[in-house]
Amino acid sequence: MNSFKTSLLVLLALAGLVLSGCSSSSNIVSDPAPANYGGPSASPNLNSSGAYTLSPGDKISVNVFGESNLSGEFTVSDNGNIDFPLIGAVQAQGQTVDQLQQQMVFRYSQGYLKDPKIAVSVLNYRPFFITGEVGKGGEYPYKAGITVQDAVAMAGGYSYRANTGKVFIRRAGADKEVEVPLAQRVQIQPGDIIRVPERFF
C-alpha cells in the first residue's frame, strides 16, 4: 500500500512538472527580427541568395579571352537587354553577373567560338537619387556599400529643416516609398530614390 501511495505521489509530481513546463513555454514571446531594409526581401536588385541583379543603366565590362573584338564595355538598355557582337541581344535585367556570363558562354559556343572563356564584371551601377531636405538634391553615382548617411553627405548634408531620424526610400521597380528609420547606418541600392523629410518643430 505504501509503495502504491509513493508511486502515485511521484506520478502526480511529474504531471505537475510537465504542466508547469507547458504553461511557461506558452508565455515565451520571441522578439521580432530587426528590420533589415538592405536585405534580399526588401530589394528587387538582390536575388534570394543576396547577389546583385542587373537592371537598365548598369554598365558592365566583358572580357572574351583571346577575342579582343568581342570584348568591351556594355550598358544594360531600357528594355533590359545587352547587344553583343555576333550573338546579338541577351537578356541581362534580373540576372546576376554569373548568370549573364553563363548565358554568353552558351550563346558563343553555339557555332561561334570553341570553348569560350568569358569574364563579366560591373563597371558602373545606375545612379541613385536624393530629394527633400538636403543641400543639393539630384542624381549621384552609386558605389557598392554606400549608405543613406553617405548619400546625404554627397548631397551637401542636411538642411536646417531636415528630420535626421528617418528617410523615405523607393526602390528601383517599386511603386511606393518606405519609411526607414536611421537609428543605424542603412545601405542603399542602385536606382534608389531617397527623400529626406522636413521635421516638425
Secondary structure as UniProt FT lines:
FT   HELIX           2..26
FT   TURN            37..38
FT   HELIX           40..42
FT   TURN            44..45
FT   TURN            48..49
FT   TURN            56..57
FT   STRAND          59..64
FT   TURN            65..66
FT   HELIX           68..70
FT   STRAND          72..75
FT   TURN            78..79
FT   STRAND          81..84
FT   TURN            85..87
FT   STRAND          88..91
FT   TURN            93..94
FT   HELIX           97..108
FT   TURN            109..112
FT   STRAND          118..124
FT   STRAND          128..132
FT   STRAND          138..140
FT   TURN            144..145
FT   HELIX           148..154
FT   TURN            155..156
FT   TURN            160..161
FT   TURN            164..165
FT   STRAND          166..170
FT   TURN            172..173
FT   STRAND          178..181
FT   TURN            190..191
FT   STRAND          193..196
//
